[in-house]
Structure formats: structure tokens, C-alpha cells
Amino acid sequence: MQPAPLTIAQQRDYVRRLAEGWKAASDGQIAAARARTDEEKWTFADCLLSDRPQLRKGPSEISGLVEQQRLFMKLRRG
């Protein structure tokens, strides 16, 4: 038996909690970046500015809606 589809309210709640989580993670990263020494900051900046293949990832071949639908299907399956 398949679980019931997520309601619009459940999807909105999930997206809201996801956004809150991203903000909390971002705030944590900002605090960690501010706590770095000057040498660590320069090393990190050098890594970002160098030619790293993982940073040059192009746009996805699938649409955001399809990615969102796949995410919600994974959540339904638990």
C-alpha cells in the first residue's frame, strides 16, 4: 500500500522548514567564516577562485519542478 500523497499544506510546511534550515546553516557558515584567521581566509578564497571542476557545474538538464516532484516522492516513501 502506497502512502497518501502529501497535501499542499504539508508541502508548504516542508519547504518552510527547509528554508529555515538553510538560513540556520548559512548563519553557521557565516559565523565560522568570521572566526577564521586571515591565512585561512586567503586559502579559502584561493580555492574558490581556482579552476575547480566541481564549482563549474552547469545547469541541470531537468527542471526544478521535476526535481521537486522527485524530492516529494522520496519523502512519501519515507
BELMO-V944377 format. One record per run of one state. SS is the DSSP state (helix for helix, strand for strand, loop for the rest). FROM is the first residue (numbers start at 0). LEN is the number of residues. If there is no record, write none. Layout:
ss	from	len
SS	FROM	LEN
SS	FROM	LEN
This chain:
ss	from	len
loop	0	7
helix	7	27
loop	34	3
helix	37	12
loop	49	3
helix	52	4
loop	56	7
helix	63	14
loop	77	1
